[in-house]
Amino acid sequence: MATIAEALAIAFEHHESGRLAEAEILYGRILDADPHQATALHLLGVLYGQTDRPKLAAALFVGAIGLVPDSPALRYDLARVRLILEDGEGAVAALRMTLALQPDHAAGLFQLALACRSVGRHAESLRVLERLLALQPDSLEARYLADRAVEREGRALLERGEIGRAVARLTRPVAEAFGVPILFAHAAALHRDGRSEEATRLLRGILAVLPAEALALWNLSLGRLDGGDAAAAERLARRARALAPQEAEAHAKLGLALAAQGRRAAARAAARAALACDPAHAPSLSNLGALTIQSKDYGQALRLADRALRLAPELGEAWVVRGDALVHLDRPREAEEAFRGALRAAPRLVVAHWNLAHLLLRLGDYAAGWAEYEWRWRSEALAGQRRPFRQPLWDGSDLAGRTILVHAEQGLGDTIQFVRFLDAVLRAGPARVYLEAHGPLLSLLERNTDPARVTVIPRARDFPGVGGLPDADVQIPLMSLAGLFCPSLEAIPARVPYLRPDPRRAAAWSERLAEGPGLRVGLVWAGNPSFHGDAQRSPRLAGLRPVLEVPGVRFFALQKGPGREDLEGMDLPSSFTDLGPDIADVADTAAIMANLDLVISSCTGPAHLAGALGVPVWVVLPDPPDWRWLMGRDDSPWYPTARLFRQTRSGDWSGPAEAVARALRRLVDGSPG
């Protein structure tokens, strides 16, 4: 029979080799034989900590300390799990005992600085960091945190008007006095001011002198990420992590780069690695919360965001994660306050403006929503549509004797929805309106505008450039017209139809669609996959399968583009006719819709087209829906002929599909409702 020492050796080998279940069983058997075996208690506690059971780990560490009170390692491990359990005071107490037993315990010093910071003891945190820097002058993270602590003290002195003491404090070197912290602070300030290219040049200059400076690498990684080059950001972050594997920030920046590439599992692993280095690292808690939202665990995402904000109330990104989670939990007013909290902490945080705009518009608060929506041009989602117009933005003033360029933006549906505001532009009396639009819409828009006053033109040949566009006095994006002319739901110009089909095309399609009995229903099931969130808004043809089973209906597929692959291999009823290959452009689609009794569509361009034509349209919507469909209503103030069918559970199309099928049966039967 093996001795306890031999059993411990075998258990530890399992543990180190990653065979945690075997190690746990063997540690348990050792403790059954000897409940006072301190080493087994300690190692089992470490294992519990590794497997996300911090309360059990803490209990075992306390038991082991009762047996071996002079072990700095036990005190240190107890402190780590107390930090995970958000017991900051308990962690501080355990770390003080660690350092009393081993004053040069560098990791203990670093964790004590973090723990003191987490409970608001900033002065003590700085004193501990200075002790650590005396031991390890090259510690990047300690130098960074010390610089932040000095800055905090200096700002407090400035706010109290103690200018002399503030200057003395801010200029006293904490780490080695070669000025690197000052350079980083300056780079950060440049980045905050939107001068990213200058910040990048400064960081590269630091690396030219100090090529192994991980802090420069991870900040340069963030700059590349902001510039849209996530692959380059990943390479820089990996270099930083290789140089400083114990620094939470290096793992955190790598996680951001991975998340930007859609590599969620790897991004989550990086965020967890950052938290293993520093359980109180608020940015990583926030990043993990953002990734958790993508996994649809909104309650956990909210908890992670709140934990981050307890540690760092000034972290704007964590406020955004909180707001996003609350949106999905159907708590919109709390979400609004969270986004506003983000902007109080970081007034130039674009994602906070972007998300707040969408929420306000979804709530119908157009006066505030359109103002926030002007931040869209700085967003990552529309980075590819920013354009270098030299003309000033029109402010709604009189246009007599002047020309104006109104340019379409985003998708076809956006143009169809907002072209209704062209009448308001014409009322300002311009000499000429140039309406720039997507190619597939040109013939429809030409037919629906007065050529004596409006010239419809195709998008610039070098879009998002402006090459070849006519000269104009002022310009405005089409959707910005709403900010000038639509301060409320009641102000929406909702008279339909405001677009009309070509009568010759409509007549030609009438002959083709006339044959056969039954209700004539057009069907669209997918949008443009390049649109952010298309996978959530598009039910695909399979998601609408219950609708196709309704008798007494002739279905006409109006689907164009990538969604057409859904037809392959699908067992379709004889009442289904695919018109997609014969549709030349949007004007053709309009002519077909004029001959239909109803259009059923996902949240995409044809839904707007049917609404603009005054054709009855039923729209199936995801949860949460796009802002333009508002909240909690089955009609639309934008389109009087629209009826909305909403998901009741995010990602589940069975509810709206069954509801549409029931409503369609009633329509066929002539029943009310």
CORRABEL-V822022 format. One record per residue. N is the residue number from 0. PHI is phi in whole degrees, -180 to 180 (999 if undefined). D_FIRST is the distance of its C-alpha to the first C-alpha in Angstrom with 2 decimals. Layout:
n->N phi->PHI d_first->D_FIRST
n->N phi->PHI d_first->D_FIRST
//
This chain:
n->0 phi->999 d_first->0.00
n->1 phi->-71 d_first->3.83
n->2 phi->-75 d_first->6.58
n->3 phi->-62 d_first->9.55
n->4 phi->-63 d_first->11.57
n->5 phi->-68 d_first->9.63
n->6 phi->-64 d_first->9.64
n->7 phi->-62 d_first->13.24
n->8 phi->-63 d_first->14.13
n->9 phi->-67 d_first->13.20
n->10 phi->-61 d_first->15.07
n->11 phi->-65 d_first->17.90
n->12 phi->-64 d_first->18.30
n->13 phi->-57 d_first->18.72
n->14 phi->-60 d_first->21.10
n->15 phi->-66 d_first->23.16
n->16 phi->-87 d_first->23.48
n->17 phi->86 d_first->24.93
n->18 phi->-89 d_first->22.22
n->19 phi->-70 d_first->22.68
n->20 phi->-62 d_first->21.63
n->21 phi->-64 d_first->18.12
n->22 phi->-62 d_first->17.93
n->23 phi->-62 d_first->19.32
n->24 phi->-61 d_first->16.83
n->25 phi->-70 d_first->13.83
n->26 phi->-59 d_first->15.88
n->27 phi->-62 d_first->16.61
n->28 phi->-66 d_first->13.11
n->29 phi->-61 d_first->12.58
n->30 phi->-73 d_first->15.94
n->31 phi->-63 d_first->15.26
n->32 phi->-75 d_first->12.63
n->33 phi->-145 d_first->15.10
n->34 phi->-61 d_first->18.59
n->35 phi->-104 d_first->19.90
n->36 phi->-81 d_first->17.84
n->37 phi->-64 d_first->21.04
n->38 phi->-65 d_first->19.87
n->39 phi->-65 d_first->18.16
n->40 phi->-59 d_first->21.39
n->41 phi->-63 d_first->23.49
n->42 phi->-68 d_first->21.94
n->43 phi->-67 d_first->21.89
n->44 phi->-63 d_first->25.47
n->45 phi->-61 d_first->26.38
n->46 phi->-63 d_first->25.08
n->47 phi->-62 d_first->27.15
n->48 phi->-63 d_first->30.08
n->49 phi->-69 d_first->29.79
n->50 phi->-110 d_first->29.82
n->51 phi->62 d_first->32.88
n->52 phi->-127 d_first->31.36
n->53 phi->-66 d_first->32.85
n->54 phi->-64 d_first->33.12
n->55 phi->-64 d_first->29.40
n->56 phi->-60 d_first->28.84
n->57 phi->-61 d_first->31.34
n->58 phi->-61 d_first->29.73
n->59 phi->-68 d_first->26.33
n->60 phi->-63 d_first->28.15
n->61 phi->-62 d_first->30.10
n->62 phi->-62 d_first->27.01
n->63 phi->-67 d_first->25.47
n->64 phi->-64 d_first->28.89
n->65 phi->-61 d_first->28.94
n->66 phi->-89 d_first->25.91
n->67 phi->-129 d_first->27.11
n->68 phi->-69 d_first->30.90
n->69 phi->-98 d_first->31.83
n->70 phi->-93 d_first->30.11
n->71 phi->-64 d_first->32.93
n->72 phi->-64 d_first->30.62
n->73 phi->-66 d_first->29.59
n->74 phi->-62 d_first->33.26
n->75 phi->-65 d_first->34.30
n->76 phi->-66 d_first->31.90
n->77 phi->-63 d_first->33.03
n->78 phi->-61 d_first->36.61
n->79 phi->-62 d_first->36.09
n->80 phi->-72 d_first->34.94
n->81 phi->-67 d_first->37.73
n->82 phi->-64 d_first->40.17
n->83 phi->-62 d_first->38.92
n->84 phi->-82 d_first->39.39
n->85 phi->62 d_first->42.90
n->86 phi->-97 d_first->42.27
n->87 phi->-63 d_first->44.31
n->88 phi->-65 d_first->44.78
n->89 phi->-63 d_first->41.08
n->90 phi->-66 d_first->40.40
n->91 phi->-59 d_first->43.11
n->92 phi->-61 d_first->41.66
n->93 phi->-66 d_first->38.14
n->94 phi->-72 d_first->39.63
n->95 phi->-62 d_first->41.84
n->96 phi->-67 d_first->38.83
n->97 phi->-56 d_first->37.15
n->98 phi->-77 d_first->40.29
n->99 phi->-66 d_first->40.68
n->100 phi->-81 d_first->37.31
n->101 phi->-143 d_first->38.02
n->102 phi->-60 d_first->41.77
n->103 phi->-99 d_first->41.57
n->104 phi->-75 d_first->39.06
n->105 phi->-62 d_first->41.23
n->106 phi->-63 d_first->39.40
n->107 phi->-64 d_first->39.50
n->108 phi->-61 d_first->43.22
n->109 phi->-63 d_first->43.85
n->110 phi->-67 d_first->42.01
n->111 phi->-66 d_first->43.82
n->112 phi->-60 d_first->47.10
n->113 phi->-66 d_first->46.30
n->114 phi->-65 d_first->45.20
n->115 phi->-61 d_first->48.37
n->116 phi->-62 d_first->50.45
n->117 phi->-67 d_first->48.92
n->118 phi->-106 d_first->50.03
n->119 phi->85 d_first->53.42
n->120 phi->-94 d_first->52.92
n->121 phi->-70 d_first->54.59
n->122 phi->-65 d_first->55.81
n->123 phi->-65 d_first->52.35
n->124 phi->-57 d_first->50.94
n->125 phi->-67 d_first->53.54
n->126 phi->-61 d_first->52.81
n->127 phi->-66 d_first->49.12
n->128 phi->-62 d_first->50.08
n->129 phi->-65 d_first->52.38
n->130 phi->-63 d_first->49.52
n->131 phi->-65 d_first->47.40
n->132 phi->-68 d_first->50.33
n->133 phi->-67 d_first->50.73
n->134 phi->-82 d_first->47.16
n->135 phi->-132 d_first->47.38
n->136 phi->-61 d_first->51.09
n->137 phi->-96 d_first->50.38
n->138 phi->-69 d_first->48.36
n->139 phi->-63 d_first->50.31
n->140 phi->-67 d_first->49.01
n->141 phi->-64 d_first->49.54
n->142 phi->-64 d_first->53.02
n->143 phi->-63 d_first->53.81
n->144 phi->-66 d_first->52.67
n->145 phi->-65 d_first->54.48
n->146 phi->-61 d_first->57.62
n->147 phi->-64 d_first->57.42
n->148 phi->-66 d_first->56.97
n->149 phi->-63 d_first->59.95
n->150 phi->-60 d_first->61.97
n->151 phi->-63 d_first->61.17
n->152 phi->-63 d_first->62.33
n->153 phi->-63 d_first->65.41
n->154 phi->-64 d_first->66.36
n->155 phi->-62 d_first->66.07
n->156 phi->-64 d_first->68.41
n->157 phi->-63 d_first->70.83
n->158 phi->-65 d_first->70.90
n->159 phi->-87 d_first->71.82
n->160 phi->81 d_first->74.56
n->161 phi->-90 d_first->73.06
n->162 phi->-63 d_first->74.02
n->163 phi->-59 d_first->73.79
n->164 phi->-65 d_first->70.28
n->165 phi->-63 d_first->69.20
n->166 phi->-63 d_first->70.49
n->167 phi->-62 d_first->68.88
n->168 phi->-69 d_first->65.50
n->169 phi->-73 d_first->65.60
n->170 phi->-101 d_first->66.65
n->171 phi->-79 d_first->64.19
n->172 phi->-66 d_first->61.53
n->173 phi->-95 d_first->57.96
n->174 phi->-105 d_first->56.29
n->175 phi->-60 d_first->57.81
n->176 phi->-89 d_first->61.54
n->177 phi->-106 d_first->62.26
n->178 phi->84 d_first->63.24
n->179 phi->-61 d_first->60.67
n->180 phi->-58 d_first->59.97
n->181 phi->-66 d_first->63.71
n->182 phi->-62 d_first->64.00
n->183 phi->-65 d_first->61.25
n->184 phi->-62 d_first->62.94
n->185 phi->-67 d_first->66.19
n->186 phi->-61 d_first->64.62
n->187 phi->-63 d_first->63.16
n->188 phi->-64 d_first->66.60
n->189 phi->-61 d_first->68.25
n->190 phi->-64 d_first->65.79
n->191 phi->-62 d_first->66.42
n->192 phi->-82 d_first->70.14
n->193 phi->82 d_first->69.82
n->194 phi->-99 d_first->70.54
n->195 phi->-65 d_first->67.52
n->196 phi->-64 d_first->69.11
n->197 phi->-66 d_first->69.85
n->198 phi->-61 d_first->66.32
n->199 phi->-63 d_first->64.97
n->200 phi->-62 d_first->67.29
n->201 phi->-66 d_first->66.13
n->202 phi->-65 d_first->62.43
n->203 phi->-65 d_first->63.14
n->204 phi->-63 d_first->65.00
n->205 phi->-62 d_first->61.97
n->206 phi->-68 d_first->59.83
n->207 phi->-63 d_first->62.50
n->208 phi->-90 d_first->61.96
n->209 phi->-126 d_first->58.25
n->210 phi->-64 d_first->56.73
n->211 phi->-102 d_first->53.18
n->212 phi->-83 d_first->54.24
n->213 phi->-62 d_first->51.85
n->214 phi->-60 d_first->53.87
n->215 phi->-66 d_first->56.93
n->216 phi->-64 d_first->55.05
n->217 phi->-74 d_first->53.69
n->218 phi->-73 d_first->57.07
n->219 phi->-66 d_first->58.80
n->220 phi->-59 d_first->56.38
n->221 phi->-63 d_first->57.57
n->222 phi->-62 d_first->61.18
n->223 phi->-64 d_first->60.61
n->224 phi->-65 d_first->59.02
n->225 phi->-62 d_first->62.08
n->226 phi->-82 d_first->64.22
n->227 phi->90 d_first->62.56
n->228 phi->-103 d_first->60.72
n->229 phi->-67 d_first->57.13
n->230 phi->-65 d_first->55.97
n->231 phi->-65 d_first->57.31
n->232 phi->-60 d_first->55.79
n->233 phi->-63 d_first->52.37
n->234 phi->-61 d_first->52.76
n->235 phi->-66 d_first->53.74
n->236 phi->-65 d_first->50.94
n->237 phi->-67 d_first->48.35
n->238 phi->-63 d_first->49.86
n->239 phi->-64 d_first->49.62
n->240 phi->-66 d_first->45.99
n->241 phi->-64 d_first->45.12
n->242 phi->-79 d_first->46.85
n->243 phi->-138 d_first->45.42
n->244 phi->-66 d_first->42.18
n->245 phi->-92 d_first->41.42
n->246 phi->-91 d_first->44.83
n->247 phi->-59 d_first->44.98
n->248 phi->-63 d_first->48.57
n->249 phi->-64 d_first->47.85
n->250 phi->-65 d_first->45.45
n->251 phi->-63 d_first->47.95
n->252 phi->-66 d_first->50.85
n->253 phi->-63 d_first->48.90
n->254 phi->-61 d_first->48.16
n->255 phi->-63 d_first->51.88
n->256 phi->-65 d_first->52.82
n->257 phi->-68 d_first->50.32
n->258 phi->-63 d_first->51.52
n->259 phi->-65 d_first->55.11
n->260 phi->-95 d_first->54.25
n->261 phi->78 d_first->52.75
n->262 phi->-93 d_first->49.18
n->263 phi->-67 d_first->47.76
n->264 phi->-62 d_first->44.04
n->265 phi->-65 d_first->44.12
n->266 phi->-65 d_first->46.30
n->267 phi->-64 d_first->43.87
n->268 phi->-62 d_first->41.03
n->269 phi->-66 d_first->43.28
n->270 phi->-64 d_first->44.16
n->271 phi->-67 d_first->40.53
n->272 phi->-64 d_first->39.87
n->273 phi->-63 d_first->42.80
n->274 phi->-72 d_first->41.39
n->275 phi->-66 d_first->38.03
n->276 phi->-72 d_first->40.11
n->277 phi->-150 d_first->42.21
n->278 phi->-60 d_first->41.44
n->279 phi->-102 d_first->44.99
n->280 phi->-81 d_first->46.71
n->281 phi->-59 d_first->49.41
n->282 phi->-58 d_first->50.80
n->283 phi->-73 d_first->47.46
n->284 phi->-61 d_first->47.12
n->285 phi->-65 d_first->50.65
n->286 phi->-61 d_first->49.98
n->287 phi->-65 d_first->46.92
n->288 phi->-63 d_first->49.17
n->289 phi->-62 d_first->51.79
n->290 phi->-68 d_first->49.29
n->291 phi->-69 d_first->48.02
n->292 phi->-61 d_first->51.64
n->293 phi->-64 d_first->51.75
n->294 phi->-88 d_first->48.73
n->295 phi->70 d_first->50.79
n->296 phi->-97 d_first->48.41
n->297 phi->-71 d_first->51.32
n->298 phi->-63 d_first->49.79
n->299 phi->-66 d_first->46.89
n->300 phi->-61 d_first->49.43
n->301 phi->-63 d_first->51.47
n->302 phi->-64 d_first->48.53
n->303 phi->-65 d_first->47.72
n->304 phi->-64 d_first->51.40
n->305 phi->-65 d_first->51.68
n->306 phi->-64 d_first->48.64
n->307 phi->-62 d_first->50.27
n->308 phi->-73 d_first->53.56
n->309 phi->-64 d_first->52.09
n->310 phi->-81 d_first->50.95
n->311 phi->-143 d_first->54.10
n->312 phi->-61 d_first->57.06
n->313 phi->-90 d_first->59.22
n->314 phi->-83 d_first->57.19
n->315 phi->-59 d_first->59.72
n->316 phi->-62 d_first->57.38
n->317 phi->-69 d_first->55.08
n->318 phi->-62 d_first->58.16
n->319 phi->-65 d_first->58.94
n->320 phi->-60 d_first->55.47
n->321 phi->-60 d_first->55.97
n->322 phi->-63 d_first->59.37
n->323 phi->-61 d_first->58.17
n->324 phi->-62 d_first->55.45
n->325 phi->-67 d_first->58.05
n->326 phi->-59 d_first->60.46
n->327 phi->-70 d_first->57.92
n->328 phi->-88 d_first->57.15
n->329 phi->60 d_first->60.92
n->330 phi->-124 d_first->61.54
n->331 phi->-65 d_first->64.41
n->332 phi->-70 d_first->65.96
n->333 phi->-67 d_first->62.68
n->334 phi->-62 d_first->62.21
n->335 phi->-59 d_first->65.70
n->336 phi->-64 d_first->64.91
n->337 phi->-65 d_first->61.73
n->338 phi->-64 d_first->63.74
n->339 phi->-68 d_first->66.35
n->340 phi->-62 d_first->63.64
n->341 phi->-61 d_first->62.63
n->342 phi->-76 d_first->66.26
n->343 phi->-67 d_first->66.59
n->344 phi->-76 d_first->63.64
n->345 phi->-143 d_first->64.74
n->346 phi->-60 d_first->68.34
n->347 phi->-104 d_first->68.32
n->348 phi->-74 d_first->65.07
n->349 phi->-63 d_first->66.39
n->350 phi->-63 d_first->63.67
n->351 phi->-69 d_first->64.35
n->352 phi->-61 d_first->68.08
n->353 phi->-61 d_first->67.37
n->354 phi->-70 d_first->65.09
n->355 phi->-64 d_first->67.39
n->356 phi->-58 d_first->70.35
n->357 phi->-63 d_first->68.77
n->358 phi->-68 d_first->67.74
n->359 phi->-61 d_first->71.21
n->360 phi->-66 d_first->72.92
n->361 phi->-65 d_first->70.68
n->362 phi->-82 d_first->71.67
n->363 phi->84 d_first->75.33
n->364 phi->-88 d_first->75.89
n->365 phi->-72 d_first->77.98
n->366 phi->-58 d_first->79.77
n->367 phi->-83 d_first->76.54
n->368 phi->-66 d_first->74.68
n->369 phi->-66 d_first->77.18
n->370 phi->-62 d_first->77.23
n->371 phi->-67 d_first->73.46
n->372 phi->-67 d_first->73.73
n->373 phi->-66 d_first->75.76
n->374 phi->-73 d_first->72.51
n->375 phi->-58 d_first->71.54
n->376 phi->-71 d_first->72.95
n->377 phi->-96 d_first->70.32
n->378 phi->-78 d_first->67.46
n->379 phi->-65 d_first->65.01
n->380 phi->-62 d_first->65.98
n->381 phi->-113 d_first->69.61
n->382 phi->-57 d_first->69.22
n->383 phi->-78 d_first->70.73
n->384 phi->-115 d_first->73.91
n->385 phi->-69 d_first->74.99
n->386 phi->-130 d_first->78.50
n->387 phi->-91 d_first->80.80
n->388 phi->-68 d_first->83.93
n->389 phi->-90 d_first->86.65
n->390 phi->-75 d_first->88.55
n->391 phi->-69 d_first->87.85
n->392 phi->-74 d_first->86.08
n->393 phi->-67 d_first->88.63
n->394 phi->-106 d_first->88.65
n->395 phi->92 d_first->90.69
n->396 phi->-75 d_first->94.03
n->397 phi->-57 d_first->97.31
n->398 phi->-112 d_first->97.34
n->399 phi->-55 d_first->101.08
n->400 phi->78 d_first->102.05
n->401 phi->-117 d_first->98.46
n->402 phi->-107 d_first->96.03
n->403 phi->-135 d_first->92.41
n->404 phi->-102 d_first->89.45
n->405 phi->-104 d_first->87.08
n->406 phi->-115 d_first->83.98
n->407 phi->-67 d_first->81.45
n->408 phi->-138 d_first->77.77
n->409 phi->56 d_first->74.38
n->410 phi->-98 d_first->74.63
n->411 phi->-63 d_first->77.46
n->412 phi->-62 d_first->76.78
n->413 phi->-63 d_first->77.19
n->414 phi->-64 d_first->80.58
n->415 phi->-62 d_first->81.72
n->416 phi->-67 d_first->80.69
n->417 phi->-100 d_first->82.32
n->418 phi->-67 d_first->85.42
n->419 phi->-59 d_first->87.04
n->420 phi->-81 d_first->87.52
n->421 phi->-63 d_first->89.93
n->422 phi->-61 d_first->92.75
n->423 phi->-66 d_first->92.04
n->424 phi->-65 d_first->92.34
n->425 phi->-64 d_first->95.65
n->426 phi->-67 d_first->96.97
n->427 phi->-78 d_first->96.64
n->428 phi->76 d_first->99.48
n->429 phi->-71 d_first->98.09
n->430 phi->-68 d_first->100.40
n->431 phi->-161 d_first->97.67
n->432 phi->-112 d_first->94.06
n->433 phi->-103 d_first->91.84
n->434 phi->-109 d_first->88.89
n->435 phi->-88 d_first->86.16
n->436 phi->-144 d_first->83.90
n->437 phi->-64 d_first->81.38
n->438 phi->-51 d_first->83.00
n->439 phi->-64 d_first->82.22
n->440 phi->-97 d_first->84.00
n->441 phi->-58 d_first->87.18
n->442 phi->-65 d_first->89.42
n->443 phi->-65 d_first->88.46
n->444 phi->-71 d_first->89.08
n->445 phi->-60 d_first->92.34
n->446 phi->-71 d_first->93.60
n->447 phi->-109 d_first->92.71
n->448 phi->-131 d_first->94.23
n->449 phi->-84 d_first->97.82
n->450 phi->-63 d_first->98.53
n->451 phi->-72 d_first->101.35
n->452 phi->-121 d_first->98.90
n->453 phi->-126 d_first->95.42
n->454 phi->-112 d_first->94.39
n->455 phi->-87 d_first->91.07
n->456 phi->-128 d_first->89.42
n->457 phi->-73 d_first->86.24
n->458 phi->-58 d_first->83.39
n->459 phi->-53 d_first->83.89
n->460 phi->-62 d_first->83.24
n->461 phi->-109 d_first->80.70
n->462 phi->-46 d_first->78.97
n->463 phi->-84 d_first->77.49
n->464 phi->-75 d_first->80.31
n->465 phi->-129 d_first->83.89
n->466 phi->-64 d_first->85.75
n->467 phi->82 d_first->88.94
n->468 phi->-75 d_first->89.07
n->469 phi->-67 d_first->92.54
n->470 phi->-69 d_first->93.58
n->471 phi->-145 d_first->93.35
n->472 phi->-82 d_first->93.99
n->473 phi->-140 d_first->90.82
n->474 phi->-143 d_first->87.64
n->475 phi->-159 d_first->85.06
n->476 phi->-66 d_first->81.96
n->477 phi->-56 d_first->82.70
n->478 phi->-74 d_first->79.98
n->479 phi->-72 d_first->81.17
n->480 phi->-62 d_first->84.36
n->481 phi->-63 d_first->82.49
n->482 phi->-64 d_first->82.00
n->483 phi->-86 d_first->85.79
n->484 phi->-125 d_first->86.92
n->485 phi->-138 d_first->84.20
n->486 phi->-76 d_first->83.18
n->487 phi->-155 d_first->82.19
n->488 phi->-61 d_first->81.42
n->489 phi->-68 d_first->85.02
n->490 phi->-86 d_first->86.30
n->491 phi->-64 d_first->84.74
n->492 phi->-75 d_first->87.60
n->493 phi->-106 d_first->86.40
n->494 phi->-72 d_first->89.53
n->495 phi->-125 d_first->88.80
n->496 phi->-78 d_first->89.51
n->497 phi->-109 d_first->89.73
n->498 phi->-126 d_first->89.05
n->499 phi->-132 d_first->91.00
n->500 phi->-77 d_first->90.54
n->501 phi->-67 d_first->93.06
n->502 phi->-61 d_first->95.36
n->503 phi->-69 d_first->95.91
n->504 phi->-65 d_first->92.20
n->505 phi->-61 d_first->91.71
n->506 phi->-66 d_first->94.49
n->507 phi->-63 d_first->93.01
n->508 phi->-71 d_first->89.61
n->509 phi->-60 d_first->91.33
n->510 phi->-63 d_first->92.72
n->511 phi->-72 d_first->89.35
n->512 phi->-92 d_first->87.47
n->513 phi->-71 d_first->90.20
n->514 phi->-70 d_first->89.48
n->515 phi->100 d_first->87.47
n->516 phi->-83 d_first->86.91
n->517 phi->106 d_first->84.24
n->518 phi->-68 d_first->83.15
n->519 phi->-97 d_first->82.80
n->520 phi->-127 d_first->79.58
n->521 phi->-85 d_first->78.36
n->522 phi->-134 d_first->74.63
n->523 phi->-134 d_first->72.69
n->524 phi->-127 d_first->68.89
n->525 phi->-153 d_first->67.74
n->526 phi->-105 d_first->68.83
n->527 phi->-76 d_first->68.62
n->528 phi->-66 d_first->64.97
n->529 phi->-77 d_first->65.73
n->530 phi->-73 d_first->66.36
n->531 phi->-62 d_first->63.49
n->532 phi->92 d_first->61.94
n->533 phi->-63 d_first->63.59
n->534 phi->-61 d_first->60.38
n->535 phi->-81 d_first->60.35
n->536 phi->-90 d_first->64.09
n->537 phi->-102 d_first->64.51
n->538 phi->-74 d_first->63.54
n->539 phi->63 d_first->64.30
n->540 phi->-65 d_first->66.06
n->541 phi->-63 d_first->63.04
n->542 phi->-67 d_first->62.80
n->543 phi->-103 d_first->66.39
n->544 phi->-52 d_first->65.98
n->545 phi->-59 d_first->66.93
n->546 phi->-67 d_first->70.28
n->547 phi->-68 d_first->71.20
n->548 phi->-89 d_first->70.91
n->549 phi->-76 d_first->73.80
n->550 phi->-77 d_first->76.83
n->551 phi->78 d_first->80.36
n->552 phi->-130 d_first->79.42
n->553 phi->-102 d_first->80.19
n->554 phi->-95 d_first->77.55
n->555 phi->-123 d_first->78.51
n->556 phi->-73 d_first->75.81
n->557 phi->-104 d_first->77.02
n->558 phi->-67 d_first->73.80
n->559 phi->-119 d_first->74.23
n->560 phi->80 d_first->71.73
n->561 phi->-60 d_first->68.01
n->562 phi->-65 d_first->67.57
n->563 phi->-70 d_first->69.51
n->564 phi->-66 d_first->66.50
n->565 phi->-65 d_first->65.47
n->566 phi->-73 d_first->68.26
n->567 phi->-70 d_first->66.57
n->568 phi->78 d_first->65.04
n->569 phi->-83 d_first->65.87
n->570 phi->-81 d_first->67.41
n->571 phi->-105 d_first->70.51
n->572 phi->-71 d_first->73.12
n->573 phi->-66 d_first->76.64
n->574 phi->-80 d_first->77.90
n->575 phi->-100 d_first->76.16
n->576 phi->-124 d_first->78.26
n->577 phi->-92 d_first->76.96
n->578 phi->-97 d_first->79.66
n->579 phi->-49 d_first->77.53
n->580 phi->-63 d_first->78.89
n->581 phi->-99 d_first->82.46
n->582 phi->-90 d_first->82.06
n->583 phi->-81 d_first->83.60
n->584 phi->-160 d_first->83.05
n->585 phi->-66 d_first->82.77
n->586 phi->-62 d_first->86.46
n->587 phi->-63 d_first->85.71
n->588 phi->-59 d_first->82.90
n->589 phi->-62 d_first->85.35
n->590 phi->-65 d_first->87.94
n->591 phi->-66 d_first->85.45
n->592 phi->-59 d_first->84.32
n->593 phi->-63 d_first->87.96
n->594 phi->-108 d_first->88.01
n->595 phi->-107 d_first->84.84
n->596 phi->-83 d_first->84.48
n->597 phi->-162 d_first->81.09
n->598 phi->-119 d_first->78.52
n->599 phi->-113 d_first->74.79
n->600 phi->-145 d_first->72.90
n->601 phi->-76 d_first->69.79
n->602 phi->-76 d_first->70.28
n->603 phi->-155 d_first->72.11
n->604 phi->-50 d_first->75.63
n->605 phi->-59 d_first->77.18
n->606 phi->-62 d_first->76.43
n->607 phi->-69 d_first->78.60
n->608 phi->-63 d_first->81.23
n->609 phi->-61 d_first->81.62
n->610 phi->-63 d_first->81.89
n->611 phi->-67 d_first->84.47
n->612 phi->-82 d_first->86.50
n->613 phi->77 d_first->86.48
n->614 phi->-85 d_first->84.67
n->615 phi->-55 d_first->82.33
n->616 phi->-140 d_first->78.77
n->617 phi->-108 d_first->75.44
n->618 phi->-115 d_first->72.68
n->619 phi->-93 d_first->68.96
n->620 phi->-123 d_first->67.08
n->621 phi->-78 d_first->63.48
n->622 phi->-120 d_first->61.79
n->623 phi->-78 d_first->62.64
n->624 phi->-84 d_first->65.98
n->625 phi->-62 d_first->68.06
n->626 phi->-57 d_first->70.15
n->627 phi->-70 d_first->73.45
n->628 phi->-97 d_first->72.57
n->629 phi->58 d_first->72.03
n->630 phi->-133 d_first->69.79
n->631 phi->65 d_first->69.89
n->632 phi->-135 d_first->73.09
n->633 phi->-106 d_first->74.02
n->634 phi->-126 d_first->77.17
n->635 phi->-134 d_first->78.03
n->636 phi->-69 d_first->80.83
n->637 phi->-81 d_first->81.03
n->638 phi->-136 d_first->81.76
n->639 phi->-61 d_first->83.62
n->640 phi->-93 d_first->82.88
n->641 phi->-93 d_first->79.11
n->642 phi->-131 d_first->76.56
n->643 phi->-110 d_first->72.94
n->644 phi->-123 d_first->69.81
n->645 phi->-103 d_first->66.74
n->646 phi->-64 d_first->63.02
n->647 phi->-100 d_first->61.44
n->648 phi->-139 d_first->57.97
n->649 phi->-55 d_first->57.43
n->650 phi->88 d_first->56.98
n->651 phi->-105 d_first->57.90
n->652 phi->-90 d_first->61.25
n->653 phi->-64 d_first->61.21
n->654 phi->-63 d_first->62.93
n->655 phi->-62 d_first->65.90
n->656 phi->-64 d_first->66.29
n->657 phi->-67 d_first->66.51
n->658 phi->-65 d_first->68.89
n->659 phi->-64 d_first->71.14
n->660 phi->-62 d_first->71.14
n->661 phi->-64 d_first->72.19
n->662 phi->-65 d_first->74.91
n->663 phi->-69 d_first->76.14
n->664 phi->-62 d_first->76.46
n->665 phi->-64 d_first->78.51
n->666 phi->-66 d_first->80.67
n->667 phi->-63 d_first->81.30
n->668 phi->-78 d_first->82.13
n->669 phi->78 d_first->84.38
n->670 phi->-79 d_first->82.41
n->671 phi->-69 d_first->82.56
n->672 phi->86 d_first->79.65
//
